[in-house]
Amino acid sequence: MKWSLTSLAGAFTLFTLAGMPAGAQTTARKAVPRAADGKPDFSGVWAGPGFTHRVGPNDTDTPSVTNFDPKNWAPFKPGGEALFLHKLTGDERHDDPTAYCLPDGFPREALSPYATQILQQPGTVTFLYEYMHFFRVVPTDGRPHPKDVDLTFMGDAVGRWDGDTLVVDTIGLRPWPIDAFTTGFVRYHSDALHVIERFQYTDPTTVALEMTIDDPKIFTKPWSQNFQMKLHPTWKLFEQICEENNRCQVGHCEPSDVQKTPK
């Protein structure tokens, strides 16, 4: 069977419910928590943009695959639309690499319908993503990016504080699908993608996440989209191992059963 990040979203609901103690109830905290330095403390397990945020009994939430809305996109540069919108080819390694257990990359990882745990410590904020066990360790001392950043799936992230807002700046992202594909196309960002996230509490259990997309090879100017994150005090991250479905061992990919031509 072929699995991708999108097709696994429904299964996550079962995993979430399985982790809830019988009769568990959430206790709404009354104030935004603060770290020892006075900054807001984002530590906890969160349902990110890939959820409905309609918190149900026993601290449940419903996954819902989230994409970037075309209404928010800036105008394309000449040739930018063709660089961004790739027609589906039928080859999942291009159309949705997660079907081959390849990474979803950033920022798509942040939009996935899986839990995110944030660990905040003096000088760093760490994001642990349940999907494929990816993580980002973000220094928050205002340091710049290194001058020799390698292109990777998750990129190089540095952070700083703007009052009570945590600002995370990410570059060094290899060209890859920016989100889950839509009908007829898969949307690829370029190697020049620059993402700025702004995290800010709107109430003691809700965080507003503004994500700004700056890809100068594709768009004429940066553009932004607003998302939400919801704290789930009873949640924990589950072990999610896509490698068990990896059909590309040592670089040799084999078709799944449904892709094989009947004899």
HUQUIZI-V314235 format. One record per pair of residues at least 12 apart in sequence whose ideal C-beta (glycine too) atoms are under 8 Angstrom apart, sorted by the first residue. I is the first residue (numbers start at 0). J is the second residue. D is the distance in Angstrom with one decimal. If there is no record, write none. Layout:
i={I I}
j={J J}
d={D D}
This chain:
i={0 0 0 0 1 1 1 1 1 2 2 2 2 3 3 3 3 4 4 4 4 4 4 4 4 4 5 5 5 5 8 8 8 8 8 9 11 11 11 12 12 12 14 15 15 15 15 15 16 16 18 18 18 18 19 19 19 19 20 20 22 23 23 23 24 24 25 25 25 25 25 26 27 27 28 28 29 30 31 31 31 32 34 34 35 36 38 38 38 39 39 39 39 40 41 41 41 41 41 41 42 42 42 43 43 43 43 43 44 44 44 44 44 44 44 44 44 44 45 45 45 45 45 45 45 45 45 46 46 46 46 46 46 46 47 47 47 47 47 47 47 47 48 48 48 48 48 48 48 49 49 49 49 49 49 49 49 50 50 50 50 51 52 52 52 54 54 57 58 58 58 58 60 60 62 62 63 64 64 64 64 65 65 65 65 65 66 66 66 66 67 67 67 67 67 68 71 71 71 72 72 73 73 73 73 73 74 74 74 75 75 75 76 76 76 76 76 79 79 79 79 80 82 82 82 82 83 83 83 83 83 84 84 84 85 85 85 85 86 86 87 87 87 87 92 93 94 94 95 95 95 95 96 96 97 99 99 99 99 100 100 100 100 100 100 100 101 102 102 102 102 102 103 103 103 103 104 104 104 104 104 104 105 105 105 105 105 105 105 106 106 106 106 106 106 107 107 107 107 107 108 108 108 108 108 109 109 109 109 110 110 110 111 111 113 113 113 113 114 114 114 114 114 115 115 115 115 116 116 116 122 122 122 123 123 123 123 124 124 124 124 124 125 127 129 129 129 130 131 131 132 132 132 133 133 134 135 135 137 137 137 137 138 138 139 139 139 139 140 141 141 142 143 144 144 144 144 148 148 149 150 150 150 150 151 151 151 152 152 152 153 154 154 154 154 154 154 155 155 155 156 156 161 163 163 164 164 164 165 165 165 165 166 166 166 166 167 167 167 168 168 168 169 169 169 169 170 170 170 172 172 172 172 173 174 174 174 174 175 175 176 177 177 188 188 188 189 189 189 190 191 191 191 192 192 192 193 193 193 193 194 194 194 194 195 195 195 195 196 196 196 196 197 197 197 198 203 204 204 205 205 205 205 206 206 206 206 207 207 207 207 208 208 208 208 209 209 209 209 210 210 210 210 211 212}
j={244 255 256 257 91 98 255 257 258 98 100 241 244 91 95 97 98 64 95 97 103 107 111 112 130 179 64 95 97 179 49 62 63 64 112 62 62 112 113 59 61 62 237 59 60 62 114 234 57 59 233 234 235 237 57 58 59 233 57 233 57 57 58 233 57 58 54 58 231 232 233 232 203 204 203 204 203 203 200 202 203 203 119 121 121 121 160 163 165 163 165 199 200 119 117 119 124 165 198 206 117 118 119 116 117 230 231 232 114 115 116 117 230 231 232 234 235 236 114 115 116 117 206 228 229 230 231 60 114 115 228 229 231 234 109 110 111 114 115 208 226 228 65 109 110 208 226 227 228 62 63 64 65 110 111 112 113 62 63 112 229 63 205 227 229 229 231 233 231 232 233 234 229 231 112 113 112 110 111 112 179 110 112 178 179 226 110 178 179 181 177 178 186 212 224 224 222 223 224 218 222 218 219 220 221 222 218 219 220 217 218 219 215 216 217 218 219 216 217 218 219 217 187 189 216 217 186 187 188 214 217 184 185 186 184 185 186 187 183 184 180 183 184 185 252 185 180 185 176 179 180 185 175 176 241 245 246 247 252 131 241 242 244 245 246 247 247 131 133 152 153 175 130 131 152 176 152 153 172 173 175 176 135 152 153 154 169 172 194 169 177 178 194 210 212 175 176 177 178 179 128 130 131 133 153 128 196 208 210 178 179 226 128 130 128 129 130 239 129 231 234 236 237 127 128 129 228 129 235 236 138 139 140 136 137 138 139 137 139 158 165 167 137 236 236 237 239 239 239 241 238 239 240 152 153 153 153 156 156 157 158 167 157 158 158 159 160 165 159 157 159 157 157 157 168 170 171 170 171 171 171 172 173 190 171 172 173 172 173 175 172 169 170 171 172 192 194 169 170 171 168 169 197 199 200 197 198 199 196 197 198 199 195 196 197 198 195 196 198 193 194 195 193 194 195 196 192 193 194 188 190 192 194 190 187 188 189 190 187 188 188 192 212 212 214 217 214 216 217 216 214 215 216 212 213 214 213 214 215 221 210 211 212 213 210 211 213 221 208 209 210 211 209 210 211 228 230 229 230 227 228 229 230 227 228 229 230 225 226 227 228 225 226 227 228 223 224 225 226 223 224 225 226 223 224}
d={8.0 6.8 7.6 7.2 7.1 5.2 5.3 6.6 7.7 6.7 8.0 7.2 5.4 7.6 5.0 4.5 4.2 7.7 7.7 4.3 5.3 7.6 5.6 7.9 6.5 6.7 5.3 7.2 7.8 5.1 7.4 4.5 7.5 5.4 4.1 7.3 5.0 5.7 5.9 7.9 6.6 6.1 5.1 6.2 6.8 7.9 7.5 7.0 7.4 6.1 7.6 6.4 5.9 6.6 4.4 6.1 6.8 5.9 7.9 6.7 7.3 5.1 6.1 4.9 7.3 7.5 7.2 4.8 7.5 5.3 6.5 6.9 7.1 6.5 4.7 6.7 6.4 5.7 4.7 7.9 5.3 7.6 6.2 7.6 7.2 6.7 5.9 7.0 7.9 5.2 7.4 8.0 5.5 5.4 4.7 5.4 6.7 6.5 6.2 6.8 5.7 5.9 4.7 7.3 6.2 5.1 7.8 7.0 5.5 7.3 4.8 8.0 7.5 5.5 7.8 4.2 6.3 6.8 6.9 5.0 7.4 6.5 7.2 4.6 6.5 5.8 6.8 4.5 6.5 7.9 6.7 4.7 5.8 7.8 6.1 7.2 7.5 7.7 4.9 7.6 7.3 5.2 4.6 6.7 5.0 6.7 3.7 6.9 7.2 5.9 6.3 6.0 4.9 5.4 5.1 3.7 7.0 5.7 6.1 6.4 6.8 5.1 7.8 5.7 4.5 6.4 7.5 7.4 5.3 6.7 4.4 6.7 6.6 6.5 3.1 7.5 6.3 7.7 7.8 5.6 5.2 4.5 7.7 7.5 7.9 7.1 7.2 4.5 5.7 6.5 6.6 5.3 7.5 7.1 5.8 6.1 5.3 6.7 4.7 6.9 5.7 4.2 5.5 4.7 6.8 4.2 6.9 4.8 7.7 6.5 6.3 7.1 7.8 7.2 6.4 6.5 5.6 6.9 4.1 6.2 7.9 7.9 7.3 6.3 6.4 5.4 5.8 6.4 7.3 7.9 4.8 4.6 8.0 6.1 6.2 5.0 7.4 5.4 6.8 6.1 7.0 6.2 6.7 6.2 7.4 7.1 6.2 5.3 7.2 7.5 5.9 6.9 7.5 7.1 7.5 7.0 6.5 5.5 6.9 8.0 4.1 5.8 5.5 4.3 8.0 7.6 7.9 6.2 6.9 4.3 7.8 7.9 6.8 7.1 7.9 7.5 4.2 6.8 6.9 7.2 4.2 7.1 7.6 6.9 4.8 5.6 6.4 6.3 7.1 7.8 6.5 7.5 5.4 6.4 7.7 7.6 6.1 6.2 5.2 7.0 5.4 6.5 7.9 5.6 7.1 7.7 7.6 8.0 7.4 5.8 7.5 7.7 7.2 4.7 6.6 4.0 4.1 6.9 4.7 7.3 5.6 5.8 7.8 6.9 5.6 7.1 7.5 7.8 8.0 5.5 6.3 6.1 5.4 5.9 6.4 5.6 6.2 4.9 5.6 6.0 6.6 7.6 7.1 6.3 4.7 6.2 5.5 6.0 6.6 5.6 8.0 6.8 7.9 7.7 6.0 8.0 5.9 5.2 4.7 6.6 4.3 5.5 5.8 6.3 4.1 6.3 6.5 7.2 7.7 7.9 4.4 5.7 6.8 5.8 7.4 5.7 7.3 6.1 3.7 6.4 5.7 6.6 4.0 5.7 6.2 7.2 6.2 7.6 6.3 6.7 7.7 4.5 6.0 4.5 4.1 8.0 7.5 6.8 5.8 4.1 6.8 4.4 7.6 6.5 7.2 5.4 6.7 4.6 8.0 7.3 4.3 7.6 6.7 7.2 5.5 7.9 7.3 4.4 7.4 7.5 7.7 5.4 7.3 4.5 7.7 7.5 7.5 5.2 7.9 6.8 7.0 4.8 7.5 6.3 5.8 6.5 5.6 5.2 6.6 6.8 8.0 7.6 7.7 7.7 5.4 7.0 5.5 4.0 5.8 7.8 5.9 5.4 4.7 7.2 7.3 4.7 4.2 7.2 8.0 7.9 6.5 6.9 6.3 7.4 7.4 4.3 7.2 8.0 6.2 7.2 5.4 7.8 4.4 8.0 7.7 7.7 8.0 6.5 4.2 6.4 7.2 5.9 7.3 7.1 4.3 7.9 7.7 6.5 7.7 6.2 8.0 7.2 4.4 6.7 5.7 5.7 7.6 5.3 7.7 6.6 5.7 7.9 6.5 4.4 7.6}
